[in-house]
């Protein structure tokens, strides 16, 4: 039988560092000892060897993932340093530059529109539009989902057990939904997550109200017998299943993942790693399609479409943050803040003086006049004033530390993550449901004033077009333009879907149609949607949004033949604020004549850019001319080039999507 030292050497040969190799072998031996003590089971030498090999392989994959995420973090840090410095060089203070990276900014500075919020919206729009385009291709699918709850269950069965229903349309729909979920998974993995591929999986849209009504114990008892534990939580000890399911019940009911509660303002709070958080979030796999369908009837809400859209929304929020700030956005923002504090500490007194404004500016200017007049005490007061200003600036940066989740940056992250509406406890979830009902009632009561206020959209659009360089006459003429989906020919509708329009109307027609009818919030929500649809407000908003989007995309296409310096100065300023100046040579390659005879820049065309197109935009250190001769270093170099090219293609999509 192999010794412990032999096992450690075998693990090291798999590419695991010595300290981790020893920990793996110790863990296997401890598990062997536990099984023998509890159940009298004696593991064979072959079983021990397989356990060691499996853990060594898992550790090796973990190390490779850590290396990849480290590389992604380094790349994002370089990009964020450049973006922050560029914003600050145009007059934005650090706090505003940071919130610009999170939210965007309406100021007239280059890059003010490029933000995590914009990327979240771009991913959401992209995935919803692609789903809409595929669903719309199947004759009768929309009507079937609208009117037939049994068909919805058939789709769930087909996703769980392909071919089980014999319904060809349900099979097609299942494939579309599975592809949509796979697109989300791959995008998140590219950004640093590690989500395994789930075959024959149908997501559930749980009803928090039904779970509350049933109670924690009853739900846990039901799930203990319904789940496929080998797929849901492999390796979890049976005695811990009820405890873990209880945490899942709390997560579903409150809307936020179960985590140990920490005091507000805790300076030692560990930043959340969004990439690794996906691994800790459990997916419930049922034994078979029959069990999944029965659960959906008893504890589910909405349709399979609701469940897929929920995954899209959550994936877009996390993906947008990771694409902007890397796998660990909280840690990255903290690091940016610490770097700014260090910079402020190292500034000379004269450099700090240049940061003064308002009352501080007046006080220091008055002291400088006294110094010029020969007042010796004024020099000491000036120095104290400058140091006070330095301390204020450092403290101002500290207020943006995400470690305090109630602080400005911490709150911004919670909003972008969609966590601000989550309840803290099951009792809080009941209160949240009542408040949602009140909000819906308020929406209905405000419907008339909202419809009247929408008329102002025309003026807003006119000012927007004028600001982009259009003449007064053309701005007004275009402001009245509307692009109702029903009035568009098929080819124009397809272009609109590619740009991200018309998806909300298409999906909204049957979203949450089968929500529980005895709960006031669900009933009110459906009727609010109906009232807004009848009022014409939805159609008005969508038509104006689509008309503006067609114009923006077409205008980029019509100007694709010009270098950036040849563009109208007003239009160039608009593109510069959107962060498009440096990428304009690439954007010009996205222009193509579409079926309606017009030239558009479509975001999806970024996927067709060749490696040769991207080479001039690669960082200097990753240019082909810098390729190392050493084989191992060359392999790492090529992997870094691949990540950079993928990032350039992916980065163009949100920048070229009308927003």
C-alpha positions in Angstrom: 0.0 0.0 0.0 1.3 3.5 -0.9 2.6 5.6 2.0 1.4 9.1 2.7 4.6 10.5 1.2 3.9 8.6 -2.0 0.4 10.0 -2.2 1.8 13.6 -1.7 4.3 13.1 -4.5 1.6 11.8 -6.8 -0.5 14.9 -6.1 2.5 17.1 -6.7 3.0 15.5 -10.1 -0.6 16.6 -11.0 0.6 20.2 -10.8 -0.4 21.0 -7.2 2.0 22.9 -4.9 3.5 20.9 -2.0 1.6 22.6 0.7 -1.7 22.1 -1.0 -0.8 18.5 -1.9 -0.2 17.6 1.7 -3.6 19.2 2.7 -5.4 17.1 0.0 -3.9 13.8 1.3 -4.7 14.8 4.9 -8.3 15.5 3.9 -8.6 12.1 2.2 -7.1 10.2 5.2 -9.4 12.1 7.6 -12.5 11.1 5.5 -11.3 7.5 5.5 -10.9 7.6 9.3 -14.4 9.2 9.7 -16.1 6.6 7.6 -14.4 3.8 9.5 -15.4 5.3 12.9 -19.0 6.1 11.9 -19.9 3.2 9.7 -17.2 0.6 10.1 -16.2 1.0 6.4 -12.6 0.4 5.4 -11.5 2.1 2.2 -9.4 0.0 -0.2 -6.0 1.2 -1.5 -7.7 1.7 -4.9 -10.5 3.9 -3.4 -8.0 6.0 -1.6 -5.9 6.4 -4.8 -9.0 7.5 -6.7 -10.0 10.0 -4.0 -6.5 11.5 -4.0 -6.5 11.7 -7.8 -10.0 13.3 -7.9 -9.1 15.9 -5.3 -5.7 16.6 -7.0 -7.5 17.2 -10.3 -10.0 19.5 -8.7 -7.2 21.4 -7.0 -5.3 21.7 -10.3 -8.4 23.1 -12.0 -8.8 25.5 -9.0 -5.2 26.7 -9.4 -5.7 27.3 -13.1 -8.8 29.2 -12.4 -7.0 31.4 -9.9 -4.3 32.1 -12.4 -6.9 33.1 -15.0 -8.8 35.3 -12.6 -5.5 36.9 -11.5 -4.7 37.7 -15.1 -8.3 39.1 -15.6 -7.9 41.3 -12.5 -4.6 42.7 -13.8 -6.1 43.5 -17.2 -9.1 45.2 -15.6 -6.9 47.1 -13.1 -4.9 48.6 -16.0 -8.1 49.5 -17.8 -9.6 51.1 -14.7 -6.5 53.0 -13.8 -6.5 54.5 -17.3 -10.2 55.3 -17.2 -10.0 56.9 -13.7 -7.0 59.0 -14.7 -8.7 60.1 -17.9 -11.9 61.2 -16.1 -9.9 63.0 -13.4 -7.7 64.7 -16.0 -10.9 66.3 -17.4 -11.8 67.8 -14.1 -13.8 65.1 -12.3 -12.8 64.5 -8.7 -12.1 60.9 -7.7 -15.5 60.3 -6.0 -17.3 61.4 -9.1 -14.9 59.4 -11.4 -15.7 56.3 -9.4 -19.4 56.8 -9.5 -19.1 57.4 -13.3 -17.5 54.0 -13.6 -20.4 52.5 -11.8 -23.4 54.6 -13.1 -22.1 56.7 -15.9 -22.4 60.5 -15.9 -24.2 63.1 -18.0 -21.3 65.5 -18.0 -19.5 66.5 -21.2 -16.3 64.5 -20.6 -14.9 61.7 -22.7 -15.9 58.2 -21.5 -18.7 59.5 -19.2 -21.2 57.1 -20.6 -19.1 53.9 -20.3 -20.0 52.3 -17.0 -21.0 49.1 -15.3 -24.6 50.1 -15.5 -24.4 50.5 -19.3 -22.8 47.0 -19.6 -25.5 45.5 -17.4 -28.2 47.0 -19.6 -26.3 45.9 -22.8 -26.1 42.3 -21.6 -29.7 42.3 -20.5 -30.8 43.7 -23.8 -28.6 41.4 -25.8 -29.9 38.2 -24.1 -33.5 39.2 -24.1 -33.4 40.3 -27.7 -31.7 37.0 -28.9 -34.3 35.0 -26.9 -37.1 37.0 -28.5 -35.8 36.6 -32.0 -35.6 32.8 -31.6 -39.0 32.4 -29.9 -40.6 34.5 -32.6 -39.5 32.1 -35.3 -41.7 29.2 -34.1 -45.3 29.5 -35.4 -47.8 29.4 -32.6 -45.4 29.4 -29.8 -46.3 32.7 -28.3 -50.0 31.9 -28.3 -49.4 28.5 -26.8 -47.4 30.0 -23.9 -50.1 32.7 -23.4 -53.0 30.4 -23.2 -51.9 26.9 -22.3 -50.4 26.2 -18.9 -50.1 22.5 -19.8 -47.8 23.5 -22.7 -45.6 25.4 -20.3 -45.3 22.2 -18.2 -44.5 20.3 -21.4 -41.6 22.6 -22.0 -40.3 22.0 -18.5 -40.5 18.2 -19.1 -38.7 18.6 -22.4 -35.9 20.5 -20.8 -35.6 17.8 -18.1 -36.1 14.8 -20.3 -35.7 15.5 -24.1 -38.3 13.8 -26.2 -40.5 12.8 -23.2 -43.6 14.6 -24.4 -43.6 14.0 -28.1 -44.5 17.6 -28.6 -42.2 19.0 -31.3 -43.0 22.7 -30.5 -42.2 22.1 -26.8 -39.0 20.5 -27.8 -38.0 23.5 -30.0 -38.9 25.9 -27.1 -36.8 23.8 -24.7 -33.8 24.0 -27.0 -34.1 27.8 -27.3 -34.3 28.2 -23.5 -31.4 25.9 -22.9 -29.3 27.8 -25.5 -30.2 31.1 -23.8 -29.1 29.8 -20.4 -25.9 28.5 -21.9 -25.1 31.9 -23.5 -25.4 33.5 -20.0 -23.2 30.8 -18.5 -20.4 31.2 -21.0 -20.4 35.0 -20.8 -20.1 34.9 -17.0 -17.4 32.3 -17.2 -15.5 34.5 -19.7 -15.7 37.2 -17.1 -14.2 35.0 -14.4 -17.0 32.8 -13.0 -16.8 29.0 -12.8 -20.3 27.7 -13.6 -20.4 24.1 -14.7 -22.6 23.1 -17.7 -25.9 21.7 -16.6 -27.4 19.1 -18.9 -31.2 18.5 -18.9 -31.8 21.3 -16.5 -35.0 23.4 -16.2 -34.8 26.5 -13.9 -37.5 27.0 -11.4 -39.3 30.3 -10.7 -40.2 29.9 -7.0 -43.1 31.6 -5.4 -42.0 33.2 -2.1 -45.6 33.5 -1.1 -46.3 29.8 -1.5 -43.1 28.9 0.4 -44.1 31.2 3.2 -47.6 29.8 3.4 -46.2 26.2 3.5 -43.6 27.0 6.1 -39.9 26.1 6.3 -40.3 22.7 7.8 -42.9 21.5 5.4 -41.0 22.7 2.4 -37.7 21.1 3.6 -39.5 17.8 4.2 -40.9 17.8 0.7 -37.6 18.7 -0.9 -35.6 16.0 0.9 -37.6 13.4 -1.0 -37.9 15.3 -4.3 -34.3 16.1 -5.1 -31.6 14.3 -7.0 -28.9 14.8 -4.3 -26.0 13.5 -6.4 -26.6 16.3 -8.9 -27.8 19.0 -6.4 -25.1 18.8 -3.8 -22.7 15.9 -4.4 -20.7 14.9 -1.4 -23.0 16.6 1.1 -23.5 14.5 4.2 -27.1 13.3 4.5 -27.4 14.7 8.0 -26.7 18.2 6.7 -29.3 18.2 3.9 -32.1 19.6 6.0 -29.9 22.5 7.3 -28.8 23.4 3.8 -32.3 23.3 2.4 -33.4 25.6 5.3 -30.9 28.1 4.1 -32.3 27.8 0.5 -35.8 28.4 1.9 -34.7 31.6 3.5 -32.8 32.7 0.4 -35.9 32.2 -1.8 -38.3 33.8 0.7 -36.2 36.9 1.5 -34.6 37.3 -2.0 -31.0 37.3 -0.8 -28.5 34.6 -0.3 -27.9 33.4 3.3 -24.7 34.9 4.7 -23.6 35.6 8.2 -24.8 39.0 9.2 -22.0 41.5 9.9 -22.2 44.8 11.7 -22.5 47.9 9.5 -19.2 49.7 8.9 -17.1 46.7 9.8 -13.6 47.6 8.4 -12.6 44.0 8.3 -15.5 42.8 6.2 -14.2 40.6 3.4 -15.1 41.8 -0.1 -17.4 39.5 -2.0 -15.9 37.7 -5.0 -18.7 37.6 -7.6 -16.9 35.0 -9.7 -16.6 32.5 -6.9 -20.1 33.3 -5.5 -21.7 31.4 -8.4 -20.0 28.2 -7.2 -21.6 28.6 -3.7 -25.1 29.1 -5.0 -26.9 25.8 -5.3 -29.2 24.7 -8.1 -32.0 22.3 -7.2 -32.2 19.2 -9.4 -35.3 17.1 -9.2 -35.4 13.4 -9.5 -37.3 13.5 -12.8 -39.5 15.6 -15.0 -42.6 14.4 -13.2 -41.3 15.6 -9.8 -40.2 18.9 -11.3 -43.6 19.5 -12.8 -45.4 18.6 -9.5 -43.1 21.1 -7.6 -43.9 23.8 -10.1 -47.6 23.3 -9.6 -47.3 23.4 -5.8 -44.5 25.9 -5.2 -43.7 27.5 -8.6 -44.8 30.8 -10.0 -45.1 32.1 -13.6 -43.9 30.2 -16.6 -40.6 28.7 -17.7 -40.1 32.0 -19.5 -40.2 33.8 -16.2 -37.5 31.5 -14.8 -35.3 32.1 -17.8 -35.8 35.9 -17.7 -34.9 35.8 -14.0 -31.6 34.1 -14.8 -30.9 36.6 -17.6 -31.5 39.5 -15.2 -29.3 38.1 -12.5 -26.6 37.1 -15.0 -26.6 40.6 -16.6 -26.2 42.4 -13.3 -23.3 40.3 -12.2 -21.7 40.0 -15.7 -21.8 43.8 -16.2 -20.0 44.4 -12.9 -17.4 41.7 -13.6 -16.8 42.9 -17.1 -16.1 46.4 -15.7 -14.3 45.7 -12.4 -13.1 42.1 -12.8 -14.0 38.9 -10.8 -14.1 40.7 -7.5 -15.6 44.2 -8.0 -15.7 45.1 -4.3 -12.0 44.4 -3.8 -11.2 46.2 -7.0 -13.1 49.4 -5.9 -11.4 49.2 -2.5 -8.0 49.0 -4.2 -8.8 52.0 -6.3 -9.8 53.9 -3.2 -6.6 52.9 -1.3 -4.5 54.0 -4.3 -6.2 57.4 -4.3 -5.7 57.8 -0.6 -2.0 57.0 -1.1 -1.8 59.5 -3.9 -3.3 62.2 -1.7 -0.9 61.5 1.2 2.1 61.9 -1.2 1.0 65.2 -2.7 3.1 68.3 -2.0 1.4 71.1 -0.1 1.2 73.1 -3.3 -0.5 70.2 -5.1 -3.0 69.8 -2.3 -3.6 73.6 -2.5 -4.7 73.1 -6.1 -7.5 70.8 -5.0 -9.2 73.6 -2.9 -12.6 74.9 -3.8 -15.5 76.8 -2.1 -14.8 78.0 1.4 -11.4 76.3 1.6 -10.3 78.2 -1.5 -11.4 81.5 0.0 -9.6 80.8 3.3 -6.3 79.8 1.7 -6.5 82.7 -0.7 -6.9 85.1 2.2 -4.0 83.6 4.0 -1.8 83.8 0.9 -2.5 87.6 0.8 -1.5 87.9 4.4 1.7 86.0 3.7 2.5 88.4 0.8 1.9 91.2 3.2 4.6 89.8 5.6 2.4 88.1 8.2 4.6 85.3 9.7 1.7 83.5 11.5 -0.2 83.3 8.3 2.3 80.8 6.8 1.7 78.4 9.7 -2.0 78.8 9.3 -1.8 78.1 5.6 0.1 74.9 6.2 -2.5 73.8 8.8 -5.2 74.7 6.3 -3.6 72.6 3.5 -3.2 69.6 5.8 -6.8 69.9 6.9 -7.8 70.0 3.3 -5.7 66.9 2.7 -7.3 65.0 5.5 -10.8 66.0 4.2 -10.0 64.7 0.8 -8.7 61.4 2.2 -11.8 61.0 4.4 -14.0 61.8 1.4 -12.4 58.9 -0.5 -12.9 56.7 2.6 -16.7 57.4 2.5 -16.7 55.5 -0.9 -15.3 52.3 0.7 -17.6 49.5 -0.2 -16.8 47.8 3.1 -19.6 49.8 4.5 -22.6 48.5 2.5 -24.6 51.5 3.6 -22.0 53.9 2.1 -22.4 55.6 -1.2 -20.3 53.1 -3.2 -21.6 50.1 -1.2 -25.2 51.2 -1.9 -24.4 51.7 -5.6 -23.1 48.1 -5.8 -26.2 46.8 -4.0 -28.5 48.7 -6.5 -26.6 47.4 -9.5 -26.7 43.9 -8.0 -30.5 44.2 -7.5 -30.2 43.6 -3.8 -31.8 46.8 -2.4 -35.3 45.3 -2.5 -34.4 42.1 -0.7 -35.9 41.4 2.7 -33.8 40.6 5.7 -36.1 38.0 7.2 -39.2 36.0 6.2 -41.4 38.5 8.2 -39.8 41.2 6.1 -40.7 39.4 2.9 -44.4 39.6 4.0 -44.1 43.3 4.6 -42.3 43.7 1.2 -45.2 42.0 -0.5 -47.7 44.5 1.0 -45.5 47.4 0.0 -45.3 46.1 -3.6 -49.1 46.1 -3.6 -49.2 49.8 -2.5 -46.6 50.6 -5.2 -48.7 49.0 -7.9 -51.8 50.9 -6.7 -49.8 54.1 -6.8 -48.7 53.3 -10.4 -52.3 52.8 -11.5 -53.4 56.1 -9.8 -50.6 58.0 -11.5 -51.3 56.5 -15.0 -53.1 59.6 -16.3 -50.4 62.0 -15.3 -47.7 59.7 -16.6 -49.4 59.5 -20.0 -49.5 63.3 -20.2 -45.9 63.7 -19.1 -44.8 61.3 -21.9 -45.6 64.0 -24.4 -42.5 65.7 -23.2 -40.5 62.9 -24.8 -40.8 64.7 -28.1 -39.0 67.8 -26.7 -36.4 65.7 -25.0 -35.6 63.8 -28.3 -35.4 67.1 -30.2 -32.9 68.5 -27.8 -31.0 65.3 -27.9 -30.8 65.3 -31.7 -29.8 68.9 -31.7 -27.1 68.3 -29.2 -25.7 65.6 -31.6 -25.2 68.1 -34.4 -28.6 67.9 -36.3 -30.1 71.2 -37.5 -33.1 72.6 -35.6 -35.5 71.6 -38.4 -34.2 68.0 -38.6 -34.1 67.7 -34.8 -37.8 68.6 -34.5 -38.7 66.4 -37.5 -36.9 63.4 -36.1 -38.3 64.0 -32.6 -41.8 63.2 -33.9 -40.7 60.0 -35.5 -42.1 56.8 -34.1 -41.3 53.2 -35.1 -44.3 51.1 -34.0 -43.4 47.4 -34.2 -46.6 46.5 -35.9 -46.0 49.0 -38.7 -42.5 47.7 -39.5 -41.8 45.3 -42.3 -40.3 42.0 -41.3 -36.7 43.0 -42.2 -36.9 46.2 -40.2 -38.4 44.4 -37.2 -35.4 42.0 -37.4 -33.0 44.9 -37.3 -34.8 46.3 -34.4 -34.5 43.1 -32.5 -30.8 43.0 -33.3 -30.5 46.5 -31.8 -32.5 45.5 -28.7 -35.9 46.9 -29.4 -39.4 45.3 -29.3 -38.2 42.5 -26.9 -39.9 44.1 -23.9 -43.3 44.2 -25.6 -42.9 40.7 -27.0 -41.9 39.2 -23.6 -44.1 41.4 -21.6 -47.2 40.0 -23.3 -47.0 36.8 -21.4 -44.5 37.4 -18.6 -45.9 36.2 -15.2 -49.2 35.2 -16.8 -49.6 32.2 -14.5 -48.6 33.9 -11.3 -50.6 32.9 -8.3 -54.0 34.5 -8.5 -54.8 34.7 -4.8 -51.9 37.0 -3.9 -52.7 40.7 -4.2 -49.2 41.8 -5.4 -49.2 39.3 -8.3 -52.8 40.1 -9.3 -52.1 43.8 -9.2 -48.9 43.5 -11.1 -50.6 41.8 -14.0 -53.4 44.4 -14.1 -50.9 47.3 -14.0 -49.2 45.8 -17.1 -52.6 45.5 -18.8 -53.6 49.1 -17.9 -50.3 50.5 -19.2 -50.7 48.5 -22.4 -54.3 49.7 -22.9 -53.3 53.3 -22.2 -50.9 53.2 -25.1 -48.0 54.3 -22.9 -46.0 51.2 -23.5 -46.4 51.4 -27.2 -45.6 55.2 -27.2 -42.4 54.6 -25.2 -41.2 51.6 -27.3 -41.9 53.4 -30.6 -40.0 56.5 -29.7 -37.1 54.5 -28.3 -36.9 52.3 -31.4 -37.1 55.4 -33.8 -34.2 57.0 -31.9 -32.2 53.7 -31.9 -32.6 53.2 -35.6 -31.4 56.7 -36.2 -28.4 56.3 -33.9 -27.3 53.0 -35.5 -27.9 54.3 -39.0 -26.0 57.5 -38.4 -23.0 55.6 -37.2 -23.2 53.4 -40.3 -23.5 56.4 -42.6 -20.4 58.0 -41.0 -18.4 54.8 -41.1 -16.5 55.9 -44.1 -15.0 58.9 -42.3 -12.0 59.0 -39.9 -12.9 60.3 -36.4 -11.2 63.7 -37.2 -13.5 64.1 -40.2 -16.7 63.8 -38.3 -19.0 66.7 -37.4 -17.6 68.3 -34.3 -20.9 67.9 -32.4 -21.3 64.3 -33.4 -17.7 63.6 -32.5 -18.2 65.1 -29.1 -21.2 62.8 -28.5 -19.2 59.7 -29.5 -16.3 60.8 -27.4 -18.5 61.0 -24.3 -19.8 57.5 -25.0 -16.1 56.3 -25.0 -16.1 55.5 -28.7 -13.2 57.7 -30.0 -10.5 55.1 -29.5 -12.6 52.3 -30.8 -13.9 54.2 -33.9 -11.6 52.4 -36.3 -13.1 49.1 -35.2 -16.7 50.4 -35.1 -16.3 51.5 -38.8 -15.8 47.8 -39.6 -19.1 46.9 -38.0 -21.1 48.9 -40.5 -23.1 46.8 -43.0 -26.0 47.3 -45.4 -29.0 45.5 -44.1 -32.1 44.1 -45.8 -34.0 47.4 -45.7 -31.4 49.0 -47.8 -29.9 51.2 -45.0 -26.4 51.0 -43.5 -26.4 50.2 -39.7 -23.8 49.5 -37.1 -25.1 46.4 -35.3 -23.5 45.3 -32.0 -23.6 41.6 -33.0 -21.2 42.3 -35.9 -18.4 42.7 -33.4 -18.2 38.9 -33.2 -17.1 38.9 -36.9 -14.0 41.0 -36.4 -10.9 39.1 -37.4 -7.7 38.8 -35.3 -6.0 41.0 -37.9 -8.7 43.7 -37.3 -8.0 43.7 -33.6 -4.2 43.6 -33.7 -3.6 47.4 -33.9 -5.8 47.8 -30.8 -4.0 45.2 -28.7 -1.9 46.6 -25.8 1.8 47.1 -26.7 2.9 44.3 -24.4 0.6 41.8 -26.2 1.5 42.8 -29.8 2.7 39.9 -32.0 6.2 41.6 -32.1 6.5 41.0 -28.4 5.9 37.2 -28.6 8.6 35.4 -26.4 10.8 32.7 -27.8 10.4 30.4 -24.7 7.7 27.8 -25.4 6.0 28.0 -22.0 6.0 31.8 -21.9 4.7 31.8 -25.5 1.8 29.6 -24.5 0.9 32.0 -21.6 1.4 35.0 -24.0 -1.0 33.5 -26.5 -3.6 32.8 -23.8 -3.4 36.5 -22.7 -3.8 37.6 -26.3 -6.9 35.4 -26.7 -8.4 36.9 -23.6 -7.6 40.4 -24.8 -9.2 39.8 -28.2 -12.3 38.3 -26.7 -12.5 41.4 -24.4 -12.2 43.8 -27.3 -15.0 42.1 -29.2 -17.2 41.8 -26.1 -16.5 45.4 -25.1 -17.7 46.8 -28.5 -21.3 45.4 -28.0 -22.4 47.6 -25.1 -20.6 50.6 -26.7 -22.5 50.3 -30.0 -25.9 49.4 -28.6 -28.3 52.4 -28.6 -29.0 53.4 -25.0 
